[in-house]
Amino acid sequence: MRTIRRLIYKEVLASVLFVTVGFLALFFFFDFVDELPNVGKGVTGYRLTQALAHVTLMLPSHLYELLPIAVLIGTIFVMARLAQSSEYTILRTSGLGPWRALRTLLALGLAFSALTFAAGDYLAPAADRAAQLLKARLQGRISIGQTGAWLKERQPHHTYNVNVKALTPEGDMQDVRIFEADSRGFLVSITQAPKAGFTDAGAWLLENAERSEFSTSGATSARVERLKFTRLRWPTEITPEMVSVALLKPDRMSTIDLFQYIQHLEANGQTSQRYEIEFWRKVFYPLSCIVMVVLALPFAYLHFRAGGITSYVFGGVLIGISFFLLNNVFGYIGNLQNWRPWLTAAAPGLIYSMFSLGAFGWLVLRR
């Protein structure tokens, strides 16, 4: 039985590797073509080598997204080819029963799940941050949208709403605005600074800051006082990681960063639905590799005519694409309808798990 497992593992690994390299090469080409119009532009001139480096750093994110689909297509191809050449029939007569075959593929699925988790939680976030820093040399900053990132912090007597327009490649903040409100929710002050940095003592250091203080102690004594500071220290618990997290896409964050950011949002009375869905997707998405190998097992029990394997592999491609689309659709719908985050993230995997187990029971056990 060890020889049979070694044969199946070797064939599946080679097939999945081939499919993964093909997908990554295709996405590398698309990303590179998309970057070509930016070559020669920017503050320091965006060179072709920089474009190649930026596209290369995006590959771990594509690996994380495509690995379950590659596992499905590669495993379907191996199972269908073994059935077409009658090799799987020989393996069955040698003692490879349905449940033993299922356990063999489940062990392989666990290994692919661990690889997917490592790619999504370690390789992809680090590579994506490096790609954004590299791209910042073209644009001069890292930003999202027109207004940048918004953060909120509650301190003992006041609440602060902070807007950071962008981050520089050196890690400094640009166009910082701090809106201070008292316990009643009334605006107390607005502090603006074109540049700010982080200190080690739990504070921000605002450069060339302008502070507008609003005094409403009486109806006749309301006034606005404007102050200017060359350097202004603002104590806060908002860390550099929180700012960078707010400026990155949630699906490109690590699980720990997402969890810490969710805790920060909840502690400051902000909605965290979007980030909770992404957190649970980070938890459940690697497990989809197990679903994919179970879904591919029934293909070993089908009867193929000459050339019929191509249609089944194409069907596997469609199934993989449908899973990827359903995963994204459930994320958007769950965010709009305020569904439970863990159920929203787990629903696509549960649906395909029931489908794969139903196909396994009908094609393998019943027949």
N, C-alpha and C positions, 0 to 999 in steps of 0.2 A: 504493500500500500504506500510505502514511502516513495517508491519509484513512480507510482501513479501521480502522487501529489507533486513530486518534482517535475514531472512532465507537464502537468496542467499549469503549475506556477510559472515554469519557464516560457511556455507558449503565451500565457496571458500577459506576463510582464513584457515580453518582446512586442506583442501586439499593442498593448496600451502605450508603451514608449513610442512606437511608430506613429500612432494616432496623435499623441500629445505633441510630438515634434512637428507633425504636419500642421496641426492647429496653431501652434505657437509661431511657426514660420508664416502662416497666412496672416495672423494678426500683426506680426512684426511688419510685414509688407504694407498692410493697410495703415498702420500707425506712422510708418516712415513716409508714405505718400502724403498723409495728412500733415506732417511736419515740414515737408519740402517748401511750401509757400512762406514759411517763417525764416528760412535760411537767408542770411545776409541782413536781417533786420535786427532791431533791438538796440539797447544802450551800448553794448560793447561789440555788437556784431555776432549774430547767431551762426556758427559755423556748421558745416556738414558733419564733422566729428561729434559736435555737441548734440546734434539731432539724433545721430546714431546712438550716442550714450543715453539720451533721454528715452528713446524707444526701447532700448535694451533694459532699462530700469523698470519699464512697465510690464515686462514679461512675467515676473512673479505674480502680479495681480491677475493676469490672464491665466496663468497656471492654476491659481486657486479657483477661478470661475469655471475653467474648462475641464478640470481633472475628473469630476464625476461623469461628465459626458464622454470623455475619452475612455474611462473605465467601462462604461456601458457598451460603447461601440467595439472596443478591443475584446471584451469578454464575449459579446455576441458573435464576433467574427471567429474566435477560437472555437466556441461551442458548436457553431453551425458548420465549421470546416471539419471538425472531428466527426460530426454526425454524417456529413456528406461523404467522407472517405471511409465510413463504417468503423473508424477507430474507436469511437465512443461505444459502439456495440460490443467490441472486443473488451473494452474496459469494464463494461457492465457484466459481461460473462466472467470477468476476472475478480468480481466481488465489489465493484463500485456501485453500490446501491444509491437510490435517490437521496436518502438522508445523509449518507457519507459524502456524497458529492456536494450536498448543500453545506455541510460543515467545512468541507475543503474550501469552497468559495467564500464562506463567511470569514474564515481566517484571512483570506486574501483581501476581502473587503475591509477588515479591520486595519490591515497594514496600509491600504490606500487612504482610509479615513485619517490615520495618524499623519500621513504625508500631507493630506489636504489641510488638516489643522495647522501643521507647522508652516505650510506655505501661506495660509491666511492670517496667522497670528504673529509670525516672526518675519518671514521673508517679504511679504507684500507690503506691510506698513513701513518697514525700514526703506525698502526700495522706492516706494511712492514718495516718502518724504525727501529722499535724495533726488528723485526726479523733479519734485517741485522746487527744491533749492536750485537745481541746475536750470530749470526754466525761468526762475526768478532773475537770473542774469540777463535774460532777454527782456523781461518786462520791468525789472528793477524791484519787484516785490511779489509777495504771495497774497492773493486775496480771493474772495468769493463774492460774486454779485457786485452791486454798486455801493452797498453800505458796509460791507465787511462782516465782521463777527460781532454779535451782541452777547454780553454776559451779565449776570446779575449776582449781587452779593448782599447779604443781610449782615449788618454789624449791630452791636448792642442797641444803639439809638437811632440809626439811620439805615436807609436802603440805597444801594448804588446800582445804577444801570450803566454799564460800560460798553462803549463802542470802539472797536479796533478796526481801522480801515484795512490794514495790511501788515504783513511781516516782511522785513528786509532779509536778504540772504544771510546777513550776519546775526539774525535773531532779534533785532530791535523792532519795536512797534511803531507804526506810522499813523498819523492823524487820529490821536486818541481823544475821546470825549467821555467825561465822567459826569453823570447826572445824579445829584445827591438829593434825596427826599427824606423828610422827617417821619416820625412815627404816625403822623396823620396822613401821609402821602403827599404833602405839599412840597413843591420844589424849593430847595434851599440854596443850591449853588450848581453852577456848570463850570467844569474845568476842561480846558482844551489845550492840547500840546501837539505840535507837529511831529515830535519824536519822543519815545519813552523806552526805557530799558528795565530789565529785571535786576534786583539785588538779592543777595544771599540772606538778608534779614527779614524776608517776608514782606517786601514792599516794592513799589514801582518808583522809578526815578524819572520824573517828567522834565523835559528840557524846554526852555522858553515857553513856560506855561502861562496861560491867561485864565484867571478865575473870576467869575461873576457871581457875587453873593447877593441873594435876595432877602431883604429884611421886611417882614410884614407884622411887626409888633403892634402897629396901630394903623387905623385907616388913614390918618394924616401924616404918619411918619414912614410910610412904605418907601423904600429906596433900593437902588441897585448900586452896589459898590464893585468896581473892577480893580483887580490886582494883577500885577505881572511878577513872575518869578523866573530867574535864570535857571534855577533847578528847584524842583518841588518834590519832596518825598511823600508818597501816598501809601500808607500801610494797607495791605490787602492779603487775602488768602488765595487769590487767583494766581495760579502758578503758570509758568511758561507752557507746561504740557496742556493745561486747560485751554489756553489761547490757541495753541497749534491744533488741538482737537477740534475747536470750534471753526477753524479755518480749513479743515480737511473734510472730505466726504465721510459720513459715518461708516460706509462699507469698507473704507480703507483703514480703519482704526483697528488696533488690537483689542482682544477681549477685555484685558485689564483696563486699558484706557477708556473703553466704553463704560465699564462698570463704575469706574471712578467718576467719570463725567456725569453719569446718571445720578449717582449719589449727590454730586454737587448741585445738579438741577433740582432734585427733590428737596434738598436742604434749603434752597432759596425760593421754593414755591413756584418753580417753573415746570411746564409740561415736558415729559421725557418719553412720550409715546414712541416717537420716531426712533430714538436711540435704543429704547428697550426692544423694539422689534429687531433692530440690527444686532443687538446683543444676542438675542435668542437665535437669530439666523446664524450667527457665528458659532453657536453651540450645536445647532442641528444640521447645518449644511455639510460638515464633513461626514456625518453619518449617512448621507445620501449615497456614498460609495457602496455601503453595505446593501442598500436597496437596489442599486444598479446591478450588482453581481447576482443577486437573487432573481432579478428580472431577466437576466441573460441565461439562467440555467435551463428554462424550458426549451430554448432553441436547440439544445443538444438532443432532445427527444422528438424533434420533427424529422420528417422524411423529405429529402431534397432531390430534385432532379438536377440534371447537368445545368450549371449556370444559375440555378435558383438561389444560391447563397447571396447574390448581389442585392436582390430585393429585400432580403431579411436584414442585411447590414444597413441598407437605406432606411428600412423601418426603424432600426435602432437609432439612426441619426435623428429621425423625426421625433422619436420618443425622448431622446436627450434634449432636443431643442424645446419640446413642449414642457419638459420639467423645468428648464431654465426660465421660460416665459411665465409659467405658472408660479414659480417662486417669486418672481418680481411683481406679478400682478397681485398676489396675496399680500405682499408687503405694502403696496399702495392702497389697496382696499382696506386692509386692517388699520392703516394709519387714518384713513378718511372716516371709517365707520367706528373707530375707537374699540376695536376688538382686543381681546386679551393678547398681549405681545407673544407669549410662549405658544399659544394656540395658532396665531397667525404664522409664526415661523415654522411650526411643526406640521401644519396642515398639508402642504405639498408632499412632504416625505411620507405622511400617514396615508395619503391617497394612493401614492405609487407603491407603498408597501402592501396595501390591501390588494392592489391590482397584481403585483408580482406574486404574492402568496396565492391569489386566486388562480393565476396562470400555472403556478407550480402544482397546485392541487389538481387542476383539471388535466393538464398535459402529462404530468409525471406520475402522480399517485393514482389517479383514476384510470389512466390509459396504460 
